[in-house]
Amino acid sequence: MKDGVIADFDMTEKMIRKFIQKAHGRSALISPRIIICVPYGLTQVERKAVRESALSAGAREVFLIEEPMAAAIGAGIDIREPQGNLVVDIGGGTTEIGVVSLGGLVLSKSIRVAGDKIDQAIIDYVKRKYNLLIGERSAEEIKIGIGTAMPLDEELTMIVNGRDQVEGLLSSIELTSEDAREAMRDPLKEIGEALRAVLEVMPPDLAGDIVNHGIILTGGGALIRQLDKFLAELVKIPVYVAEEPLLAVAKGTGRALEEIDLLQELFEHE
């Protein structure tokens, strides 16, 4: 998977087949119904590829649910209520922004700026400022260990190992949370601008609900320090991190599967 879409069809099929076997005790005779969560911005061709991967892996039926909807369900929002709720799900490949009301997505926006792009921004920053080459795993460790969207009262530091691109030798530097904040500034700003763009076209009837209830952050990106405050300052609306944000989409997809007959109208089905 890359940027929220299938990059390798055969490997995706094998992965789904392995999940089916794991869930059903390795029985090869099971043909389950499967719900797959997909980014809002997927094209019809990309959606078809997702469905066909699951069908080829042995699924009996395949349902697609969009990530903002799954994130809202997983965050504990009653999506069938008439009030509007705004969810921002920052995953690995995409950031999904969705306004949910009356069991549907009223507004939604998907951008391919999320955890992976933040990691790449850290790699580029360390290379540019310190002439040090680091990998994706090191960048993610920096993001988790000292990453912050706003200045901290007490600065964090971290020793980072890599290869000096001038001398070619292994080297270590000490990075600060201020370094991490500077490195992540542009992708986080892009996420903030996408959120602002959704708010600018919000139907007036739902705008009051969003102001009263605030914005819910889900996904691994929601764990970045001070990101809720950063976005709240940008859009002038309270922003809250969901309980267990990393699991919100997975939990929401699981709950949708449990209530699949009740929530039938949510799904694209084949």
Contacts in CASP RR format, 6 or more apart in sequence:
PFRMAT RR
TARGET T0000
AUTHOR 0000-0000-0000
METHOD contacts of the structure
MODEL  1
MKDGVIADFDMTEKMIRKFIQKAHGRSALISPRIIICVPYGLTQVERKAV
RESALSAGAREVFLIEEPMAAAIGAGIDIREPQGNLVVDIGGGTTEIGVV
SLGGLVLSKSIRVAGDKIDQAIIDYVKRKYNLLIGERSAEEIKIGIGTAM
PLDEELTMIVNGRDQVEGLLSSIELTSEDAREAMRDPLKEIGEALRAVLE
VMPPDLAGDIVNHGIILTGGGALIRQLDKFLAELVKIPVYVAEEPLLAVA
KGTGRALEEIDLLQELFEHE
1 7 0 8 1.000
1 12 0 8 1.000
2 93 0 8 1.000
3 93 0 8 1.000
3 94 0 8 1.000
3 112 0 8 1.000
3 116 0 8 1.000
4 38 0 8 1.000
4 39 0 8 1.000
4 92 0 8 1.000
4 93 0 8 1.000
4 94 0 8 1.000
4 112 0 8 1.000
5 39 0 8 1.000
5 42 0 8 1.000
5 46 0 8 1.000
5 49 0 8 1.000
6 12 0 8 1.000
6 46 0 8 1.000
6 49 0 8 1.000
6 50 0 8 1.000
6 53 0 8 1.000
9 49 0 8 1.000
9 52 0 8 1.000
9 53 0 8 1.000
12 53 0 8 1.000
13 53 0 8 1.000
13 56 0 8 1.000
13 57 0 8 1.000
14 57 0 8 1.000
16 34 0 8 1.000
16 53 0 8 1.000
16 54 0 8 1.000
16 57 0 8 1.000
16 59 0 8 1.000
17 57 0 8 1.000
17 58 0 8 1.000
20 30 0 8 1.000
20 32 0 8 1.000
20 34 0 8 1.000
20 57 0 8 1.000
20 58 0 8 1.000
20 59 0 8 1.000
21 27 0 8 1.000
21 28 0 8 1.000
23 32 0 8 1.000
24 30 0 8 1.000
24 32 0 8 1.000
31 58 0 8 1.000
31 59 0 8 1.000
31 60 0 8 1.000
32 59 0 8 1.000
32 60 0 8 1.000
33 59 0 8 1.000
33 60 0 8 1.000
33 61 0 8 1.000
33 62 0 8 1.000
33 63 0 8 1.000
33 257 0 8 1.000
33 260 0 8 1.000
34 54 0 8 1.000
34 59 0 8 1.000
34 61 0 8 1.000
34 62 0 8 1.000
34 63 0 8 1.000
35 63 0 8 1.000
35 64 0 8 1.000
35 65 0 8 1.000
35 253 0 8 1.000
35 254 0 8 1.000
35 256 0 8 1.000
35 257 0 8 1.000
35 260 0 8 1.000
35 267 0 8 1.000
36 50 0 8 1.000
36 51 0 8 1.000
36 54 0 8 1.000
36 62 0 8 1.000
36 63 0 8 1.000
36 64 0 8 1.000
36 65 0 8 1.000
36 253 0 8 1.000
37 64 0 8 1.000
37 65 0 8 1.000
37 66 0 8 1.000
37 67 0 8 1.000
37 70 0 8 1.000
37 249 0 8 1.000
37 250 0 8 1.000
37 253 0 8 1.000
38 46 0 8 1.000
38 47 0 8 1.000
38 50 0 8 1.000
38 64 0 8 1.000
38 65 0 8 1.000
38 66 0 8 1.000
38 67 0 8 1.000
39 66 0 8 1.000
39 67 0 8 1.000
39 93 0 8 1.000
39 94 0 8 1.000
39 96 0 8 1.000
39 110 0 8 1.000
40 66 0 8 1.000
40 67 0 8 1.000
40 68 0 8 1.000
40 96 0 8 1.000
40 98 0 8 1.000
40 105 0 8 1.000
40 108 0 8 1.000
40 109 0 8 1.000
40 110 0 8 1.000
41 94 0 8 1.000
41 110 0 8 1.000
42 50 0 8 1.000
42 110 0 8 1.000
47 64 0 8 1.000
47 268 0 8 1.000
50 62 0 8 1.000
50 64 0 8 1.000
51 62 0 8 1.000
51 64 0 8 1.000
51 270 0 8 1.000
54 62 0 8 1.000
55 62 0 8 1.000
55 270 0 8 1.000
61 269 0 8 1.000
61 270 0 8 1.000
62 269 0 8 1.000
62 270 0 8 1.000
63 260 0 8 1.000
63 267 0 8 1.000
63 268 0 8 1.000
63 269 0 8 1.000
64 267 0 8 1.000
64 268 0 8 1.000
64 269 0 8 1.000
65 253 0 8 1.000
65 256 0 8 1.000
65 266 0 8 1.000
65 267 0 8 1.000
65 268 0 8 1.000
66 96 0 8 1.000
66 105 0 8 1.000
66 108 0 8 1.000
67 89 0 8 1.000
67 94 0 8 1.000
67 96 0 8 1.000
67 110 0 8 1.000
67 249 0 8 1.000
68 87 0 8 1.000
68 89 0 8 1.000
68 96 0 8 1.000
68 97 0 8 1.000
68 98 0 8 1.000
68 100 0 8 1.000
68 105 0 8 1.000
68 108 0 8 1.000
69 79 0 8 1.000
69 100 0 8 1.000
69 103 0 8 1.000
69 104 0 8 1.000
69 105 0 8 1.000
69 256 0 8 1.000
69 266 0 8 1.000
70 248 0 8 1.000
70 249 0 8 1.000
70 252 0 8 1.000
70 253 0 8 1.000
70 256 0 8 1.000
71 87 0 8 1.000
71 89 0 8 1.000
71 96 0 8 1.000
71 216 0 8 1.000
71 218 0 8 1.000
71 219 0 8 1.000
71 242 0 8 1.000
71 248 0 8 1.000
71 249 0 8 1.000
71 252 0 8 1.000
72 79 0 8 1.000
72 85 0 8 1.000
72 87 0 8 1.000
72 98 0 8 1.000
72 100 0 8 1.000
72 216 0 8 1.000
73 79 0 8 1.000
73 251 0 8 1.000
73 252 0 8 1.000
73 253 0 8 1.000
73 255 0 8 1.000
73 256 0 8 1.000
74 218 0 8 1.000
74 242 0 8 1.000
74 247 0 8 1.000
74 248 0 8 1.000
74 249 0 8 1.000
74 251 0 8 1.000
74 252 0 8 1.000
74 255 0 8 1.000
75 87 0 8 1.000
75 216 0 8 1.000
75 218 0 8 1.000
75 242 0 8 1.000
75 243 0 8 1.000
75 245 0 8 1.000
75 248 0 8 1.000
76 242 0 8 1.000
77 85 0 8 1.000
77 87 0 8 1.000
77 100 0 8 1.000
77 216 0 8 1.000
79 85 0 8 1.000
79 100 0 8 1.000
79 101 0 8 1.000
79 103 0 8 1.000
79 104 0 8 1.000
80 102 0 8 1.000
80 103 0 8 1.000
81 101 0 8 1.000
81 102 0 8 1.000
82 101 0 8 1.000
82 102 0 8 1.000
83 101 0 8 1.000
83 206 0 8 1.000
83 209 0 8 1.000
83 213 0 8 1.000
84 99 0 8 1.000
84 100 0 8 1.000
84 101 0 8 1.000
84 106 0 8 1.000
84 206 0 8 1.000
84 209 0 8 1.000
84 210 0 8 1.000
84 213 0 8 1.000
85 99 0 8 1.000
85 100 0 8 1.000
85 101 0 8 1.000
85 209 0 8 1.000
85 210 0 8 1.000
85 213 0 8 1.000
85 216 0 8 1.000
86 97 0 8 1.000
86 98 0 8 1.000
86 99 0 8 1.000
86 100 0 8 1.000
86 198 0 8 1.000
86 199 0 8 1.000
86 210 0 8 1.000
86 214 0 8 1.000
86 215 0 8 1.000
86 216 0 8 1.000
87 96 0 8 1.000
87 97 0 8 1.000
87 98 0 8 1.000
87 100 0 8 1.000
87 215 0 8 1.000
87 216 0 8 1.000
87 218 0 8 1.000
88 95 0 8 1.000
88 96 0 8 1.000
88 97 0 8 1.000
88 98 0 8 1.000
88 191 0 8 1.000
88 195 0 8 1.000
88 215 0 8 1.000
88 216 0 8 1.000
88 217 0 8 1.000
88 218 0 8 1.000
88 222 0 8 1.000
88 231 0 8 1.000
88 239 0 8 1.000
89 95 0 8 1.000
89 96 0 8 1.000
89 97 0 8 1.000
89 218 0 8 1.000
89 219 0 8 1.000
89 248 0 8 1.000
89 249 0 8 1.000
90 114 0 8 1.000
90 115 0 8 1.000
90 191 0 8 1.000
90 217 0 8 1.000
90 218 0 8 1.000
90 219 0 8 1.000
90 220 0 8 1.000
90 221 0 8 1.000
90 222 0 8 1.000
91 114 0 8 1.000
91 115 0 8 1.000
91 219 0 8 1.000
91 220 0 8 1.000
91 221 0 8 1.000
92 114 0 8 1.000
92 115 0 8 1.000
92 116 0 8 1.000
92 220 0 8 1.000
92 221 0 8 1.000
93 112 0 8 1.000
93 114 0 8 1.000
93 115 0 8 1.000
93 116 0 8 1.000
93 117 0 8 1.000
94 110 0 8 1.000
94 111 0 8 1.000
94 112 0 8 1.000
94 113 0 8 1.000
94 114 0 8 1.000
95 110 0 8 1.000
95 111 0 8 1.000
95 113 0 8 1.000
95 114 0 8 1.000
95 191 0 8 1.000
95 194 0 8 1.000
96 108 0 8 1.000
96 109 0 8 1.000
96 110 0 8 1.000
97 108 0 8 1.000
97 109 0 8 1.000
97 110 0 8 1.000
97 111 0 8 1.000
97 194 0 8 1.000
97 195 0 8 1.000
97 198 0 8 1.000
98 105 0 8 1.000
98 106 0 8 1.000
98 107 0 8 1.000
98 108 0 8 1.000
98 109 0 8 1.000
98 198 0 8 1.000
99 105 0 8 1.000
99 106 0 8 1.000
99 107 0 8 1.000
99 108 0 8 1.000
99 198 0 8 1.000
99 202 0 8 1.000
99 206 0 8 1.000
99 210 0 8 1.000
100 106 0 8 1.000
101 206 0 8 1.000
101 209 0 8 1.000
103 263 0 8 1.000
103 265 0 8 1.000
103 266 0 8 1.000
104 266 0 8 1.000
106 203 0 8 1.000
106 206 0 8 1.000
107 198 0 8 1.000
107 201 0 8 1.000
107 202 0 8 1.000
107 203 0 8 1.000
108 198 0 8 1.000
109 194 0 8 1.000
109 197 0 8 1.000
109 198 0 8 1.000
111 190 0 8 1.000
111 191 0 8 1.000
111 194 0 8 1.000
113 187 0 8 1.000
113 190 0 8 1.000
113 191 0 8 1.000
113 194 0 8 1.000
114 187 0 8 1.000
114 191 0 8 1.000
114 221 0 8 1.000
115 143 0 8 1.000
115 187 0 8 1.000
115 220 0 8 1.000
115 221 0 8 1.000
116 136 0 8 1.000
117 187 0 8 1.000
118 143 0 8 1.000
118 184 0 8 1.000
118 187 0 8 1.000
118 188 0 8 1.000
118 221 0 8 1.000
118 224 0 8 1.000
119 136 0 8 1.000
119 139 0 8 1.000
119 140 0 8 1.000
119 143 0 8 1.000
120 136 0 8 1.000
120 139 0 8 1.000
121 183 0 8 1.000
121 184 0 8 1.000
121 186 0 8 1.000
121 187 0 8 1.000
122 134 0 8 1.000
122 139 0 8 1.000
122 142 0 8 1.000
122 143 0 8 1.000
122 180 0 8 1.000
122 183 0 8 1.000
122 184 0 8 1.000
123 134 0 8 1.000
123 135 0 8 1.000
123 136 0 8 1.000
123 139 0 8 1.000
124 183 0 8 1.000
125 179 0 8 1.000
125 182 0 8 1.000
125 183 0 8 1.000
126 132 0 8 1.000
126 134 0 8 1.000
126 139 0 8 1.000
126 142 0 8 1.000
126 160 0 8 1.000
126 173 0 8 1.000
126 175 0 8 1.000
126 179 0 8 1.000
126 183 0 8 1.000
127 133 0 8 1.000
127 134 0 8 1.000
127 165 0 8 1.000
129 179 0 8 1.000
130 173 0 8 1.000
131 164 0 8 1.000
131 165 0 8 1.000
131 166 0 8 1.000
132 160 0 8 1.000
132 162 0 8 1.000
132 163 0 8 1.000
132 164 0 8 1.000
132 165 0 8 1.000
132 171 0 8 1.000
132 173 0 8 1.000
133 162 0 8 1.000
133 163 0 8 1.000
133 164 0 8 1.000
133 165 0 8 1.000
134 142 0 8 1.000
134 160 0 8 1.000
134 161 0 8 1.000
134 162 0 8 1.000
135 162 0 8 1.000
138 160 0 8 1.000
138 161 0 8 1.000
138 162 0 8 1.000
141 158 0 8 1.000
142 158 0 8 1.000
142 160 0 8 1.000
142 175 0 8 1.000
142 180 0 8 1.000
142 183 0 8 1.000
143 180 0 8 1.000
143 184 0 8 1.000
143 224 0 8 1.000
144 223 0 8 1.000
145 156 0 8 1.000
145 158 0 8 1.000
146 156 0 8 1.000
146 157 0 8 1.000
146 158 0 8 1.000
146 175 0 8 1.000
146 176 0 8 1.000
146 177 0 8 1.000
146 179 0 8 1.000
146 180 0 8 1.000
147 156 0 8 1.000
147 177 0 8 1.000
147 180 0 8 1.000
147 181 0 8 1.000
147 184 0 8 1.000
147 224 0 8 1.000
147 225 0 8 1.000
148 156 0 8 1.000
148 177 0 8 1.000
148 180 0 8 1.000
148 181 0 8 1.000
148 224 0 8 1.000
148 225 0 8 1.000
148 226 0 8 1.000
149 181 0 8 1.000
149 184 0 8 1.000
149 188 0 8 1.000
149 224 0 8 1.000
149 225 0 8 1.000
149 226 0 8 1.000
149 227 0 8 1.000
149 229 0 8 1.000
149 230 0 8 1.000
149 231 0 8 1.000
150 181 0 8 1.000
150 225 0 8 1.000
150 226 0 8 1.000
150 229 0 8 1.000
150 230 0 8 1.000
150 233 0 8 1.000
151 178 0 8 1.000
151 181 0 8 1.000
152 177 0 8 1.000
152 225 0 8 1.000
152 226 0 8 1.000
155 176 0 8 1.000
155 177 0 8 1.000
155 178 0 8 1.000
156 176 0 8 1.000
156 177 0 8 1.000
157 174 0 8 1.000
157 175 0 8 1.000
157 176 0 8 1.000
157 177 0 8 1.000
158 174 0 8 1.000
158 175 0 8 1.000
159 172 0 8 1.000
159 173 0 8 1.000
159 174 0 8 1.000
159 175 0 8 1.000
160 172 0 8 1.000
160 173 0 8 1.000
160 174 0 8 1.000
160 175 0 8 1.000
161 170 0 8 1.000
161 171 0 8 1.000
161 172 0 8 1.000
162 170 0 8 1.000
162 171 0 8 1.000
162 172 0 8 1.000
163 169 0 8 1.000
163 170 0 8 1.000
163 171 0 8 1.000
164 170 0 8 1.000
164 171 0 8 1.000
177 225 0 8 1.000
184 224 0 8 1.000
188 224 0 8 1.000
188 227 0 8 1.000
188 230 0 8 1.000
191 231 0 8 1.000
192 231 0 8 1.000
192 234 0 8 1.000
192 235 0 8 1.000
195 215 0 8 1.000
195 231 0 8 1.000
195 234 0 8 1.000
195 235 0 8 1.000
196 234 0 8 1.000
196 235 0 8 1.000
199 207 0 8 1.000
199 210 0 8 1.000
199 235 0 8 1.000
199 237 0 8 1.000
202 210 0 8 1.000
210 237 0 8 1.000
211 237 0 8 1.000
214 237 0 8 1.000
214 238 0 8 1.000
214 239 0 8 1.000
214 240 0 8 1.000
215 231 0 8 1.000
215 232 0 8 1.000
215 235 0 8 1.000
215 237 0 8 1.000
215 238 0 8 1.000
215 239 0 8 1.000
215 240 0 8 1.000
216 239 0 8 1.000
216 240 0 8 1.000
216 241 0 8 1.000
216 242 0 8 1.000
217 227 0 8 1.000
217 228 0 8 1.000
217 231 0 8 1.000
217 239 0 8 1.000
217 240 0 8 1.000
217 241 0 8 1.000
217 242 0 8 1.000
217 245 0 8 1.000
218 242 0 8 1.000
218 245 0 8 1.000
218 248 0 8 1.000
218 249 0 8 1.000
219 245 0 8 1.000
219 246 0 8 1.000
219 248 0 8 1.000
219 249 0 8 1.000
220 245 0 8 1.000
220 246 0 8 1.000
221 227 0 8 1.000
221 245 0 8 1.000
222 228 0 8 1.000
222 241 0 8 1.000
222 242 0 8 1.000
222 245 0 8 1.000
222 246 0 8 1.000
223 241 0 8 1.000
223 245 0 8 1.000
223 246 0 8 1.000
227 241 0 8 1.000
228 239 0 8 1.000
228 240 0 8 1.000
228 241 0 8 1.000
229 239 0 8 1.000
231 239 0 8 1.000
232 238 0 8 1.000
232 239 0 8 1.000
242 248 0 8 1.000
244 251 0 8 1.000
256 263 0 8 1.000
256 266 0 8 1.000
256 267 0 8 1.000
260 267 0 8 1.000
END
